[in-house]
Amino acid sequence: MLGSLVREGFRLTGNPQEAEIVIINTCGFIEEAKQESINTIIEHGELKQSGRCRLLIAAGCLAQRYQRDLLQQLPELDAVVGTGEFGKIAAICRDLLQPKRRHRRLWVSRPPYLYDESAPRLRLGAQHSAYVKIAEGCNRNCAFCAIPLMRGKQRSRPIESIVAEARRLADEGVKELNLISQDTINYGVDLGIRQGLVSLLRELVRIKDLRWIRPFYLYPQQVTDELLDLYAGEEKITKYIDMPLQHINDAVLKAMHRLGDRTAIERLIDRIRTRIPGVTFRTAFIVGFPGETEAAFAELKTFVAQAAFDRVAVFLYSDEEDTPAVRLPNHVDRSLMEERRNELLAIQETIATAKSREKVGSVLEVLVDGPSEETDLLLEGRHEGLAPEIDGVVYINDGTASPGELVKVEITDASTYDLVGHIVS
Ligand code: SF4
């Protein structure tokens, strides 16, 4: 959207008070995200009185999903723009700015849109690290998940399109490429490409100036030896596996409509750790799925304690309209879900702290992100086991380097999520 707007002559501002058009890119994934999106719309609606705002637009997943409801219930909104209409955002803004067109509008189609390498792109934030979406939509039907309802079936971008975009990004100075989609392990199946992710990664590692390639969101199925060997043998692919497991109890996994049971998951984790020595394993779980008994949760706790993942995110189950889980019996109280989340996070905190401390004394390759957000006296960067904006950072308290530079850092201190060290020659 930023790329289209700038190409069409709109000027951007980071200060909402100054903006004549305010676009809120919403998320509709889980209850907390929906609430945050709605609060943001309401908050920015006040700019019509206190600022210069003439148009307030909701875009993104929540807009795609609740289209008319949003327009009806939030009178401050001038337009709702779905996920299939991103490419038209500049035209939509121009249209709405015309005095005689000032009736409130919905621009929502089914979600066929998939950008390609020709889409204009403007990247905010770090210039040496970029996200690239390799596919959109999801063919699975996890019982708790509304994403297929919002994003449709999987549509993968052709390998050539992704490679062309990645080349351009590398020419612009990108060193770290973060590959995202809803179901990255399944990349390419809709295009009939066998082992699509392997084929894609083989092409991407040939781009000279890229240093790290980091795929996100691997479903714990169809993980082939070829893929793991590529991770292990190709230095540009970060030894970082991001694989949401959601639960470990067989009955809960089945009710969630997840493929694979506990035995299969444990075997897969062993295979990954054996084939990719030193791998960082990040996962996510949902607590409070309907029917999650005390025993099922106890099993999850023991599993988390034993599996010793590097990082664990814990989400509370929330009823998402039109998903099968809504109709399941034995919903869990929110207060109990919160208790369960806290228990799981406490277990993980002990593990994460110990793992972090193991790094003290080692020398790691760190991608420098720039001056620290905490203080200009420190630099901030990440080793390959730390994903941008998700995991912790490495604070660098001695030595100089520019954003995007890879340097060797000797680690001298560690907290649960962050490390501290100095640059060594
Ligand atoms: S694989 Fe992920 S995106 Fe697809 S339905 Fe399951 S949770 Fe949702």
Residues whose N, C-alpha, C, O or C-beta is under 5 A from the ligand:
A	BS01	SF4	C138 R140 N141 C142 C145 I147 Q182 D183
